[in-house]
Amino acid sequence: MTRRHKLLKSVTALLLASGLGVLAARPGLAESEGLPQAVRFASRDGSTQLLGYLFMPQRPRPHMGAIVLMHGRAGPYSTLAHGVYDATTLSKRHAFWGHYWADRGYVALLVDGFSPRGFPQGFRAHSYGDRPDAVNEVTVRPLDAYGALAYLKSRPDVDPAHVALQGWSNGGSATLASMADVTLAGIGLKPADGFKGALAFYPACGLHDRFKERYKPYAPVLVFGGDDDEEVSAARCARLVDASRAQGGDISITVYPGATHDFDDPGRKRQGVPANAEAMRDAVAQATGFMAGVLK
């Protein structure tokens, strides 16, 4: 059984249990056919050529909605990559979400913003203060997100008016920064030219104090976190969301009791925690409904 088939089998069981439907396993599909396509495109930082992994629906059609995916501080690859950083070694979480969206008719683009800058292995937990400014989630990684947006808009099979954003952990922080109205204005874009909405999973919400006085997203944002997160504070995110909503921001947060960091990782370690399994079921359902709304 291939790695792709093992992943699909475990996730299918999870989604069946949740009542969300089946992520089709497509038995007999060759592993090479199930892998996303590696693509290259420019970041809006003006110097970096980014690497991305493109997950396509089995039956592509013109003008599909699309989703940009932003990895966390560990990068897009499995901890078992052993120096091989490509489509075959993507982490279970990233592979799950990429295939999940593709199986629902969306184009999903996972952005590798670390490898092109010399950090394919990502960064260890609790290394926040040691990470170089070259991968800053407030000033740099949003430029990667908008580079990915421009790339998707250039594709004839993508509807340029219907592209959303999703990120995890450090990539969730980058998602929040990307969706700020001041970030968009700084890039020189109008809300109609940006993302239609965004999902931020367990982000760190300090954001270098960039939005301490004011955070207002230009499009709808959903935030997900766990109150037993060992890396970031869901309570801090709740304060950011509450302050933003008081200023008219279209943003909300769900904090899951007992859920940890990486609660949506489909691997046995995380899903062996009942609170994580419950959080994943609910977050997948919310995310599915959200994307159906903003990318309709």
C-alpha positions in Angstrom: 0.0 0.0 0.0 1.5 3.4 -1.0 1.9 6.3 1.4 -0.9 8.1 -0.5 -3.3 5.2 -0.1 -2.4 4.8 3.6 -3.1 8.5 4.2 -6.4 8.4 2.4 -7.5 5.2 4.2 -6.9 6.8 7.6 -8.5 10.1 6.7 -11.5 8.3 5.1 -12.1 6.5 8.4 -11.9 9.8 10.3 -14.4 11.5 8.0 -16.8 8.6 7.9 -16.8 8.7 11.7 -17.5 12.4 11.6 -20.3 12.2 9.1 -18.5 14.5 6.7 -18.4 12.1 3.8 -15.7 10.1 2.2 -12.4 11.4 0.8 -12.3 9.1 -2.2 -9.4 6.5 -2.0 -9.4 5.8 -5.7 -7.9 2.3 -5.4 -5.6 1.4 -8.2 -4.4 5.0 -8.6 -0.6 5.0 -9.1 1.3 6.9 -6.4 2.8 9.3 -8.9 -0.6 10.2 -10.2 -1.8 11.0 -6.7 1.1 13.4 -6.0 0.7 17.2 -6.3 2.6 19.0 -9.1 5.6 21.0 -8.1 5.4 24.6 -9.5 7.5 27.7 -9.3 6.4 31.3 -9.0 7.6 34.6 -7.6 7.0 36.0 -4.2 6.0 39.7 -4.0 9.3 40.3 -2.1 10.9 41.0 -5.5 13.6 38.4 -5.1 12.5 34.9 -4.1 11.4 32.2 -6.5 9.0 30.1 -4.4 8.2 26.4 -4.6 4.7 25.2 -4.5 2.7 22.0 -4.7 -0.5 22.1 -6.7 -3.3 19.8 -5.8 -5.8 19.5 -8.7 -9.4 18.0 -8.8 -9.6 14.7 -10.5 -11.9 16.3 -13.1 -10.6 19.8 -13.6 -13.0 22.4 -15.1 -12.7 26.0 -16.2 -12.8 28.8 -13.6 -12.3 26.7 -10.4 -12.1 28.3 -7.0 -8.7 28.0 -5.4 -7.0 28.0 -1.9 -3.5 29.0 -1.0 -2.1 26.9 1.9 0.6 28.3 4.2 2.7 25.8 6.2 3.8 26.3 9.8 7.2 26.7 11.4 8.2 23.0 10.8 7.8 23.6 7.0 5.6 21.6 4.6 7.5 18.3 4.9 7.3 15.3 7.2 9.7 14.9 10.1 10.6 11.6 8.4 11.7 13.3 5.2 15.4 12.4 6.0 16.7 15.1 3.6 14.3 14.4 0.8 12.1 17.5 0.4 9.6 17.1 -2.4 6.0 16.0 -3.1 6.6 12.5 -1.8 7.5 13.7 1.7 4.9 16.3 2.5 3.5 16.0 6.0 0.3 14.1 6.6 -1.6 17.3 7.5 -0.6 19.2 4.4 -1.3 16.2 2.1 -4.7 15.7 3.8 -5.9 19.3 3.3 -4.5 19.5 -0.2 -6.3 16.4 -1.3 -9.4 17.2 0.7 -9.9 20.5 -1.1 -9.0 19.0 -4.5 -11.6 16.3 -3.9 -14.2 19.0 -3.4 -13.4 20.7 -6.7 -10.9 23.4 -5.6 -7.4 24.0 -6.7 -5.1 24.0 -3.7 -1.6 25.4 -3.7 0.7 24.6 -0.8 3.5 27.3 -0.7 6.9 26.2 0.5 8.4 29.5 1.7 11.3 28.0 3.6 13.2 25.8 1.2 13.9 28.6 -1.3 15.4 30.6 1.6 17.6 27.7 2.8 15.4 26.2 5.6 13.7 23.1 4.0 13.6 21.3 7.4 11.8 24.2 9.0 12.4 25.1 12.7 12.0 23.3 16.0 9.3 24.1 18.5 9.9 27.1 20.8 12.6 28.5 18.5 10.7 31.7 17.8 13.4 34.1 18.8 16.0 32.3 16.8 14.3 32.4 13.4 15.8 34.7 10.8 13.9 37.7 9.5 14.0 36.2 6.0 11.0 34.1 7.1 9.2 36.7 9.2 5.5 35.8 9.3 4.3 39.4 9.4 6.6 41.2 6.9 7.8 38.4 4.5 5.4 35.5 4.4 2.4 37.6 3.4 4.4 38.6 0.3 4.6 34.8 -0.4 0.9 34.4 0.0 0.2 37.2 -2.5 2.8 35.8 -4.9 0.8 32.5 -4.8 -2.4 34.5 -5.3 -1.0 36.1 -8.4 0.2 32.8 -9.7 -3.2 31.2 -9.3 -4.9 34.2 -10.9 -2.7 33.7 -14.0 -3.9 30.1 -14.5 -6.8 29.7 -17.0 -8.4 27.0 -14.9 -8.7 29.2 -11.8 -11.4 31.8 -11.2 -9.3 34.9 -10.3 -12.2 36.4 -8.3 -12.5 33.3 -6.0 -9.3 32.5 -4.2 -9.0 31.9 -0.4 -6.2 31.5 2.1 -5.5 28.9 4.8 -2.6 28.6 7.2 -1.4 26.7 10.2 0.6 27.8 13.2 3.3 30.2 11.9 1.5 30.0 8.6 -1.7 30.9 10.5 0.0 34.0 11.8 1.1 34.8 8.2 -2.5 34.3 7.2 -3.7 36.8 9.8 -1.1 39.3 8.7 -1.9 38.8 5.1 -5.6 39.5 5.7 -5.1 42.8 7.5 -6.4 45.7 5.5 -3.2 47.7 6.1 -1.1 44.8 4.7 -3.2 44.7 1.5 -3.0 48.5 1.1 0.8 48.3 1.6 1.1 45.9 -1.2 -1.0 48.2 -3.4 -4.1 46.0 -3.8 -7.8 46.7 -3.2 -10.0 44.2 -1.3 -11.6 43.1 -4.5 -8.2 42.0 -5.7 -7.2 40.1 -2.6 -8.4 36.8 -1.0 -12.1 36.2 -0.5 -11.6 34.8 3.0 -9.2 32.9 5.2 -8.8 30.2 7.8 -6.1 30.5 10.5 -5.4 27.3 12.5 -3.7 27.8 15.9 -1.8 30.9 14.9 0.5 32.8 17.3 -1.4 36.1 17.6 1.3 38.4 19.0 2.3 39.2 15.4 5.4 41.2 16.5 2.9 43.8 18.0 2.3 44.9 14.4 -1.5 45.0 15.1 -1.5 45.8 18.8 -3.6 48.9 18.3 -5.8 47.8 15.4 -6.4 44.6 13.5 -9.1 44.6 10.8 -9.3 42.0 8.1 -10.6 43.1 4.7 -12.4 39.8 4.1 -14.0 37.1 6.5 -11.5 35.2 8.7 -12.1 32.1 10.9 -9.6 31.3 13.6 -9.3 27.8 15.3 -7.3 27.0 18.4 -7.1 24.6 21.3 -7.0 25.7 25.0 -4.4 23.0 25.7 -2.0 24.2 22.9 1.6 23.7 24.0 3.0 26.2 21.5 0.7 29.2 21.2 -2.0 30.9 23.3 -5.6 30.6 22.1 -6.6 33.1 24.7 -4.3 35.7 23.2 -6.0 35.0 19.8 -9.4 35.4 21.4 -8.4 38.8 22.6 -7.2 39.8 19.2 -10.4 38.6 17.6 -12.6 40.3 20.2 -10.7 43.6 19.7 -11.0 43.3 16.0 -14.7 42.6 16.1 -15.2 45.6 18.3 -13.6 47.6 15.5 -15.9 46.1 12.9 -13.7 43.2 11.8 -15.4 40.2 10.1 -13.5 37.6 12.2 -14.4 34.9 14.6 -12.7 32.2 16.7 -13.5 28.7 17.9 -11.4 27.5 20.8 -11.7 23.7 21.5 -11.4 22.5 25.1 -8.6 20.1 25.6 -7.3 20.4 22.0 -3.6 20.7 21.4 -1.4 22.3 18.7 -1.7 20.5 15.4 -5.1 19.1 16.4 -6.0 18.6 12.7 -2.9 16.4 12.0 -4.5 13.1 10.8 -1.7 11.0 12.3 -2.3 8.6 15.1 -0.5 10.7 17.7 -2.7 13.7 17.5 -5.9 11.9 16.6 -5.4 9.6 19.6 -6.3 12.6 21.8 -10.2 12.6 21.9 -10.3 16.4 22.1 -8.2 16.7 19.0 -10.4 14.2 17.1 -13.5 16.2 18.1 -11.8 19.5 17.2 -10.8 18.2 13.8 -14.3 17.0 13.0 -15.8 20.3 13.8 -13.0 22.4 12.2 -13.2 20.4 8.9 -17.0 20.9 8.9 -16.7 24.6 9.5 -13.9 25.0 7.0 -15.9 23.2 4.4 -18.9 25.4 4.9 -16.8 28.5 4.9 -15.1 27.8 1.6 -18.4 26.8 0.0 -19.6 30.3 1.0 -16.7 32.5 0.0 -15.7 30.5 -3.1 -19.2 29.8 -4.5 
